[in-house]
Amino acid sequence: MFSQSIFAQLVRMSVLLVLSLIAVHNSPTLLNLLAQQAVNSGCHQQTGQDHNHHHSHHHH
């Protein structure tokens, strides 16, 4: 019974994942929004790394 409930949860999660992927794939606006968010996150992360790198050189 315990394994059946875990299996049911996995099936539900898989279905939700597939539906989410289909929704994103079929919605150019949502896809562009997610892509822009990923770019923004990458830029912020890169900026933070550059700042830390510059900061370490500043101490030397």
C-alpha positions as CSV (number, residue, x, y, z in Angstrom):
1,M,0.0,0.0,0.0
2,F,2.8,2.4,0.8
3,S,4.6,1.8,-2.5
4,Q,1.3,2.2,-4.3
5,S,0.8,5.7,-2.8
6,I,4.4,6.6,-3.8
7,F,3.8,5.3,-7.3
8,A,0.6,7.4,-7.5
9,Q,2.4,10.5,-6.4
10,L,5.1,9.9,-9.0
11,V,2.5,9.5,-11.7
12,R,0.8,12.7,-10.7
13,M,4.1,14.6,-10.6
14,S,5.1,13.2,-14.0
15,V,1.7,14.2,-15.5
16,L,2.1,17.7,-14.1
17,L,5.6,18.0,-15.4
18,V,4.5,16.8,-18.9
19,L,1.6,19.3,-18.9
20,S,3.9,22.1,-17.8
21,L,6.4,21.3,-20.5
22,I,3.6,21.2,-23.1
23,A,2.2,24.5,-21.9
24,V,5.6,26.1,-22.1
25,H,6.4,24.6,-25.5
26,N,3.1,25.8,-26.9
27,S,3.2,29.3,-25.4
28,P,5.9,31.5,-27.0
29,T,5.2,34.3,-24.6
30,L,5.7,32.1,-21.6
31,L,8.8,30.5,-23.2
32,N,10.3,34.0,-23.8
33,L,9.5,35.1,-20.3
34,L,11.3,32.0,-18.8
35,A,14.2,32.5,-21.2
36,Q,14.5,36.2,-20.2
37,Q,14.4,35.2,-16.5
38,A,17.2,32.6,-17.1
39,V,19.3,35.2,-18.9
40,N,18.7,37.8,-16.1
41,S,19.7,35.2,-13.4
42,G,22.8,34.3,-15.3
43,C,23.8,37.9,-15.7
44,H,23.3,38.6,-12.1
45,Q,25.3,35.6,-11.1
46,Q,28.1,36.4,-13.5
47,T,28.2,40.0,-12.2
48,G,28.5,38.7,-8.7
49,Q,31.4,36.5,-9.7
50,D,33.2,39.3,-11.5
51,H,32.8,41.5,-8.5
52,N,34.2,38.9,-6.2
53,H,37.1,38.2,-8.6
54,H,37.8,41.9,-8.8
55,H,37.6,42.3,-5.1
56,S,40.1,39.5,-4.5
57,H,42.6,41.2,-6.9
58,H,42.0,44.5,-5.1
59,H,43.3,42.9,-1.8
60,H,46.5,41.8,-3.5
